[in-house]
Amino acid sequence: MFDQIIDAATALDVQANATTANILFGWIIEHDPPEHPGSYVARFATTHPTIYVMLADTLAELHAMLPPGLARSPRLPVDPLEVVEIWFSK
């Protein structure tokens, strides 16, 4: 699967489309995943992770790119090591 790197405006559109379709979604925040070493990555996910990702150098930069209307969930012990947190629709 090849990632499609998107900007904050496109992320807002992707999230709005999921909301309109009544699809449960979230953004999985990872640090240093194998496919994007050294970066923070926000991957859009519905029932499964999708190809839509935003990239940033810092977690703060990535947080600023996330669309509004999300609630943070901390990393759980069962999450892969690169997962930092997950943001779900409220």
DOZAKE-362566 format. One record per residue (C-alpha): residue in three letters; x, y, z. Coordinates in pm, whole numbers, padded with zeros to 5 digits, always signed. Layout:
ALAXYZ;...
This chain:
MET+00000+00000+00000;PHE+00141+00339-00100;ASP+00061+00637+00119;GLN-00103+00948-00016;ILE+00047+01242+00172;ILE-00218+01507+00226;ASP-00230+01855+00378;ALA-00455+01987+00654;ALA-00721+02114+00408;THR-00748+01773+00240;ALA-00759+01604+00582;LEU-01057+01822+00668;ASP-01231+01710+00347;VAL-01154+01342+00410;GLN-01289+01372+00764;ALA-01600+01562+00646;ASN-01676+01289+00390;ALA-01653+01021+00660;THR-01878+01226+00889;THR-02138+01272+00612;ALA-02135+00896+00546;ASN-02172+00823+00920;ILE-01847+00627+00923;LEU-01659+00592+01251;PHE-01306+00725+01198;GLY-00990+00836+01370;TRP-00636+00954+01315;ILE-00360+00720+01433;ILE-00054+00920+01536;GLU+00276+00739+01496;HIS+00638+00837+01542;ASP+00915+00690+01329;PRO+00713+00422+01146;PRO+00915+00211+00900;GLU+00761+00374+00593;HIS+00833+00732+00717;PRO+01143+00715+00940;GLY+01207+01014+01164;SER+00863+01167+01105;TYR+00543+01202+01299;VAL+00257+01058+01095;ALA-00120+01098+01127;ARG-00291+00814+00940;PHE-00664+00835+00871;ALA-00843+00516+00974;THR-01195+00383+00949;THR-01236+00010+01012;HIS-00875-00019+00890;PRO-00590+00226+00835;THR-00615+00404+00501;ILE-00360+00546+00257;TYR-00423+00906+00374;VAL-00141+01043+00589;MET-00013+01378+00709;LEU+00357+01416+00792;ALA+00532+01653+01035;ASP+00867+01692+01207;THR+00714+01735+01554;LEU+00407+01617+01739;ALA+00299+01979+01795;GLU+00309+02046+01420;LEU+00100+01737+01356;HIS-00154+01834+01623;ALA-00194+02172+01450;MET-00277+01993+01124;LEU-00552+01771+01267;PRO-00908+01872+01178;PRO-01133+02000+01459;GLY-01391+01787+01637;LEU-01159+01514+01767;ALA-01093+01365+02109;ARG-00751+01226+02209;SER-00700+00872+02331;PRO-00358+00789+02479;ARG-00149+00498+02359;LEU-00257+00162+02499;PRO-00016-00118+02595;VAL-00155-00333+02310;ASP-00077-00068+02045;PRO+00229-00109+01820;LEU+00537+00066+01958;GLU+00529+00346+01699;VAL+00174+00452+01800;VAL+00179+00769+02012;GLU-00195+00836+02041;ILE-00523+00812+01850;TRP-00770+01092+01783;PHE-01134+00985+01739;SER-01441+01171+01624;LYS-01644+01303+01915;
